Amino acid sequence: MASILFSLVIIAIIFSCSISNFSNALSVNHYQQTCPNAESTIAKVVRSGMMNDKTVPAALLRMHFHDCFIRGCDASVLLNSKGSSQAEKDGPPNVSLHAFYVIENAKKQVEKMCPGVVSCADILAIAARDVVALSGGPTWNVPKGRKDGRVSKAKDTLQLPFPTFNISQLQQSFSQRGLSLDDLVSLSGGHTLGFSHCSSFQNRIHNFSNKTDVDPTMNPSFATSLRQVCPKHNKVKSAGANLDSSPTVFDNSYFKLLLQGKSIFSSDQALITSSRTKALVAKFAANQEEFFDAFVKSMIKMSSINGGGTEIRLDCRVVN
């Protein structure tokens, strides 16, 4: 009798867990009944933001990455610091994040239509898709149903992958989040959009090692051009370089330049130090559609990392 009761308890627990997982599952139709015009409204706000500022696409894509890599995709990156409690957006790797106003404006518009229904985490995931599509890249159906988190700590941002990481460090960082080497390469392709300040690649163009000043894997003329923009004792805070030759267009230029020794970060260059990742870099450089298909799959996978959020924030900057 005791064994039968034990078995029934186990079955009940398993059933309860499966119901819980199902209720937390994301769905592309999550707002079909409760807020059917949410995505078109968000897209309109994103498009307006892009028209006013060409850096918005790279900013929102990076923001989504940084959100999902810390505590999962729970919009914790959007929370403001409160008193002495520093939030993620004020952590060292995130101080250059910007365009938060686009997400805040989208939230306001959606709240007018459907109060308390659409999470900030979903808005950020949808906006990241929109900036890619509106920059010439692929589009996809975003799984929705994320909840917003209530915890955001600046110190947690030190867990983000750094631009100085080698392939082993990158692999470990991604695998900790359930992402593969293939995901690492395809998601790195997001560097086709945007700009970097000198501080993030200074290590490659000055005092690289005891033997050489410049990273020898870098194209010499490319390195010279970067050194001119970013001298050793650079004092111009806005100085830096575009991440590829078409920084406002989502394409496969990043991978082509990587094979030519014209990547910006050490973490970019790291992708061709492993036979597996180098083969993917070559594949994506040769075929843009292959890159687009892989990027979509990896974005859906990354943006589905469970954030463990518990609420639908009414204002993305503060918890309810």
C-alpha positions as semicolon CSV with decimal commas, in nm:
position;residue;x (nm);y (nm);z (nm)
1;M;0,000;0,000;0,000
2;A;0,281;0,239;0,091
3;S;0,454;0,175;-0,242
4;I;0,129;0,246;-0,429
5;L;0,087;0,575;-0,239
6;F;0,449;0,665;-0,313
7;S;0,394;0,595;-0,683
8;L;0,080;0,810;-0,685
9;V;0,271;1,096;-0,520
10;I;0,549;1,071;-0,780
11;I;0,294;1,071;-1,064
12;A;0,124;1,375;-0,912
13;I;0,456;1,560;-0,887
14;I;0,548;1,476;-1,248
15;F;0,202;1,582;-1,366
16;S;0,227;1,906;-1,168
17;C;0,573;1,983;-1,314
18;S;0,458;1,913;-1,669
19;I;0,156;2,141;-1,624
20;S;0,387;2,411;-1,483
21;N;0,630;2,378;-1,773
22;F;0,345;2,389;-2,022
23;S;0,199;2,705;-1,869
24;N;0,541;2,868;-1,888
25;A;0,595;2,758;-2,249
26;L;0,633;3,032;-2,507
27;S;0,399;3,053;-2,803
28;V;0,402;3,261;-3,122
29;N;0,024;3,309;-3,071
30;H;0,047;3,414;-2,706
31;Y;-0,124;3,753;-2,756
32;Q;-0,356;3,653;-3,040
33;Q;-0,666;3,689;-2,821
34;T;-0,546;3,933;-2,555
35;C;-0,352;4,189;-2,762
36;P;-0,363;4,106;-3,135
37;N;-0,210;4,437;-3,251
38;A;0,085;4,432;-3,011
39;E;0,351;4,334;-3,267
40;S;0,242;4,582;-3,535
41;T;0,238;4,859;-3,273
42;I;0,588;4,769;-3,150
43;A;0,716;4,756;-3,510
44;K;0,581;5,106;-3,575
45;V;0,765;5,247;-3,273
46;V;1,086;5,064;-3,366
47;R;1,070;5,192;-3,724
48;S;1,024;5,548;-3,598
49;G;1,322;5,511;-3,365
50;M;1,539;5,383;-3,650
51;M;1,444;5,678;-3,869
52;N;1,561;5,918;-3,599
53;D;1,876;5,729;-3,502
54;K;2,065;5,482;-3,723
55;T;2,232;5,324;-3,417
56;V;1,900;5,192;-3,279
57;P;1,919;4,848;-3,451
58;A;2,259;4,757;-3,306
59;A;2,157;4,900;-2,967
60;L;1,837;4,697;-2,934
61;L;1,990;4,375;-3,065
62;R;2,276;4,406;-2,814
63;M;2,032;4,495;-2,538
64;H;1,836;4,175;-2,600
65;F;2,155;3,964;-2,596
66;H;2,264;4,122;-2,270
67;D;1,921;4,071;-2,118
68;C;1,904;3,700;-2,204
69;F;2,261;3,625;-2,096
70;I;2,194;3,751;-1,740
71;R;1,910;3,579;-1,551
72;G;1,749;3,474;-1,880
73;C;1,518;3,685;-2,097
74;D;1,330;3,869;-1,823
75;A;1,384;4,239;-1,908
76;S;1,607;4,279;-1,601
77;V;1,837;4,490;-1,820
78;L;1,563;4,754;-1,846
79;L;1,526;4,817;-1,472
80;N;1,664;5,140;-1,328
81;S;1,908;5,146;-1,039
82;K;1,751;5,238;-0,706
83;G;1,958;5,423;-0,449
84;S;2,276;5,232;-0,376
85;S;2,138;4,921;-0,548
86;Q;2,296;4,931;-0,895
87;A;2,097;4,759;-1,170
88;E;2,230;4,571;-1,474
89;K;2,209;4,873;-1,704
90;D;2,472;5,043;-1,486
91;G;2,710;4,744;-1,484
92;P;3,047;4,802;-1,659
93;P;2,965;4,611;-1,982
94;N;2,626;4,783;-2,010
95;V;2,706;5,150;-1,957
96;S;2,723;5,196;-2,336
97;L;2,377;5,043;-2,391
98;H;2,131;5,298;-2,521
99;A;1,795;5,345;-2,699
100;F;1,602;5,227;-2,391
101;Y;1,349;5,496;-2,486
102;V;1,238;5,290;-2,787
103;I;1,131;5,001;-2,563
104;E;0,971;5,243;-2,316
105;N;0,776;5,415;-2,596
106;A;0,662;5,078;-2,733
107;K;0,547;4,975;-2,384
108;K;0,344;5,296;-2,345
109;Q;0,168;5,242;-2,677
110;V;0,092;4,878;-2,602
111;E;-0,033;4,963;-2,250
112;K;-0,286;5,204;-2,403
113;M;-0,433;4,917;-2,604
114;C;-0,391;4,625;-2,365
115;P;-0,315;4,733;-2,006
116;G;-0,107;4,487;-1,806
117;V;-0,095;4,220;-2,079
118;V;0,233;4,239;-2,275
119;S;0,559;4,194;-2,085
120;C;0,862;4,418;-2,129
121;A;1,070;4,103;-2,195
122;D;0,846;4,015;-2,491
123;I;0,858;4,372;-2,623
124;L;1,239;4,362;-2,620
125;A;1,245;4,023;-2,796
126;I;1,002;4,145;-3,063
127;A;1,195;4,472;-3,110
128;A;1,520;4,277;-3,157
129;R;1,354;4,078;-3,436
130;D;1,216;4,397;-3,591
131;V;1,549;4,581;-3,605
132;V;1,710;4,283;-3,781
133;A;1,429;4,259;-4,038
134;L;1,414;4,637;-4,093
135;S;1,792;4,642;-4,150
136;G;1,770;4,396;-4,439
137;G;1,803;4,078;-4,238
138;P;1,566;3,784;-4,188
139;T;1,239;3,791;-4,000
140;W;1,078;3,523;-3,785
141;N;0,784;3,450;-3,558
142;V;0,890;3,541;-3,204
143;P;0,772;3,296;-2,936
144;K;0,604;3,503;-2,664
145;G;0,482;3,466;-2,308
146;R;0,789;3,576;-2,109
147;K;0,737;3,730;-1,768
148;D;0,934;4,024;-1,630
149;G;1,186;3,971;-1,350
150;R;1,214;4,170;-1,029
151;V;1,591;4,137;-0,973
152;S;1,864;4,331;-1,151
153;K;2,221;4,355;-1,019
154;A;2,508;4,542;-1,183
155;K;2,764;4,289;-1,059
156;D;2,591;4,010;-1,255
157;T;2,693;4,176;-1,583
158;L;3,050;4,056;-1,524
159;Q;2,916;3,716;-1,633
160;L;2,866;3,846;-1,989
161;P;3,111;3,722;-2,254
162;F;3,389;3,980;-2,296
163;P;3,527;4,103;-2,632
164;T;3,869;3,974;-2,518
165;F;3,750;3,613;-2,471
166;N;3,921;3,323;-2,650
167;I;3,727;3,033;-2,805
168;S;3,734;2,821;-2,485
169;Q;3,596;3,105;-2,275
170;L;3,329;3,180;-2,535
171;Q;3,227;2,815;-2,557
172;Q;3,196;2,792;-2,179
173;S;2,993;3,113;-2,157
174;F;2,749;2,998;-2,424
175;S;2,721;2,638;-2,303
176;Q;2,629;2,761;-1,954
177;R;2,321;2,909;-2,118
178;G;2,238;2,601;-2,322
179;L;2,385;2,743;-2,643
180;S;2,617;2,551;-2,876
181;L;2,927;2,641;-3,078
182;D;2,700;2,674;-3,381
183;D;2,488;2,924;-3,188
184;L;2,804;3,112;-3,088
185;V;2,905;3,163;-3,452
186;S;2,562;3,253;-3,585
187;L;2,483;3,492;-3,298
188;S;2,827;3,656;-3,336
189;G;2,698;3,752;-3,678
190;G;2,493;4,015;-3,497
191;H;2,817;4,213;-3,504
192;T;2,724;4,297;-3,863
193;L;2,539;4,587;-3,700
194;G;2,701;4,858;-3,495
195;F;3,006;5,032;-3,364
196;S;3,264;4,977;-3,091
197;H;3,457;5,222;-2,879
198;C;3,836;5,192;-2,876
199;S;3,851;5,044;-2,527
200;S;3,693;4,717;-2,646
201;F;3,965;4,639;-2,900
202;Q;4,261;4,840;-2,767
203;N;4,423;4,511;-2,660
204;R;4,466;4,410;-3,026
205;I;4,630;4,727;-3,158
206;H;4,856;4,837;-2,870
207;N;5,085;4,629;-2,646
208;F;4,940;4,304;-2,780
209;S;5,229;4,099;-2,641
210;N;5,594;4,119;-2,538
211;K;5,692;4,042;-2,897
212;T;5,453;4,255;-3,098
213;D;5,248;4,571;-3,055
214;V;4,969;4,457;-3,285
215;D;4,778;4,127;-3,303
216;P;4,959;3,946;-3,590
217;T;4,633;3,785;-3,703
218;M;4,498;4,129;-3,791
219;N;4,528;4,263;-4,146
220;P;4,823;4,512;-4,127
221;S;4,656;4,798;-4,317
222;F;4,336;4,746;-4,118
223;A;4,535;4,757;-3,793
224;T;4,706;5,079;-3,905
225;S;4,370;5,243;-3,973
226;L;4,244;5,143;-3,628
227;R;4,559;5,275;-3,460
228;Q;4,506;5,612;-3,630
229;V;4,150;5,633;-3,495
230;C;4,246;5,491;-3,155
231;P;4,597;5,608;-3,059
232;K;4,766;5,453;-2,756
233;H;4,662;5,726;-2,515
234;N;4,326;5,800;-2,674
235;K;4,130;6,074;-2,497
236;V;3,836;6,100;-2,738
237;K;3,554;5,910;-2,567
238;S;3,349;5,880;-2,885
239;A;3,637;5,735;-3,091
240;G;3,601;5,384;-3,228
241;A;3,522;5,177;-3,534
242;N;3,228;5,018;-3,713
243;L;3,201;4,643;-3,658
244;D;3,189;4,576;-4,031
245;S;3,185;4,768;-4,361
246;S;2,803;4,805;-4,365
247;P;2,717;4,880;-3,998
248;T;2,351;4,967;-4,062
249;V;2,277;4,670;-4,290
250;F;2,220;4,319;-4,159
251;D;2,422;4,099;-4,397
252;N;2,712;3,851;-4,399
253;S;2,988;4,112;-4,444
254;Y;3,106;4,043;-4,088
255;F;3,204;3,687;-4,179
256;K;3,376;3,790;-4,503
257;L;3,587;4,047;-4,319
258;L;3,666;3,798;-4,043
259;L;3,832;3,569;-4,297
260;Q;4,036;3,867;-4,422
261;G;4,176;3,950;-4,077
262;K;3,952;4,256;-4,048
263;S;3,754;4,175;-3,735
264;I;3,736;4,417;-3,443
265;F;3,728;4,206;-3,126
266;S;3,953;3,928;-3,002
267;S;3,632;3,728;-2,954
268;D;3,560;3,769;-3,327
269;Q;3,906;3,650;-3,424
270;A;3,863;3,357;-3,184
271;L;3,598;3,212;-3,415
272;I;3,862;3,110;-3,668
273;T;4,093;2,944;-3,414
274;S;3,878;2,630;-3,400
275;S;3,821;2,408;-3,704
276;R;3,449;2,370;-3,622
277;T;3,378;2,742;-3,586
278;K;3,607;2,841;-3,874
279;A;3,416;2,609;-4,107
280;L;3,092;2,782;-4,007
281;V;3,245;3,126;-4,057
282;A;3,350;3,023;-4,410
283;K;3,004;2,878;-4,476
284;F;2,827;3,196;-4,369
285;A;3,074;3,416;-4,560
286;A;2,999;3,220;-4,878
287;N;2,622;3,200;-4,836
288;Q;2,417;3,476;-4,675
289;E;2,097;3,266;-4,672
290;E;2,274;2,996;-4,471
291;F;2,373;3,262;-4,217
292;F;2,021;3,405;-4,203
293;D;1,866;3,061;-4,144
294;A;2,117;2,976;-3,870
295;F;2,080;3,318;-3,706
296;V;1,702;3,283;-3,684
297;K;1,727;2,939;-3,521
298;S;1,987;3,060;-3,271
299;M;1,795;3,379;-3,190
300;I;1,479;3,182;-3,114
301;K;1,684;2,948;-2,895
302;M;1,861;3,230;-2,710
303;S;1,548;3,440;-2,665
304;S;1,374;3,139;-2,512
305;I;1,618;3,111;-2,220
306;N;1,384;3,103;-1,921
307;G;1,419;3,417;-1,714
308;G;1,201;3,301;-1,427
309;G;1,012;3,630;-1,431
310;T;0,694;3,660;-1,226
311;E;0,507;3,970;-1,344
312;I;0,401;4,194;-1,631
313;R;0,559;4,529;-1,550
314;L;0,344;4,836;-1,608
315;D;0,660;5,045;-1,654
316;C;0,968;4,867;-1,791
317;R;1,201;5,074;-1,571
318;V;1,055;4,972;-1,234
319;V;0,906;4,660;-1,077
320;N;0,534;4,666;-0,995
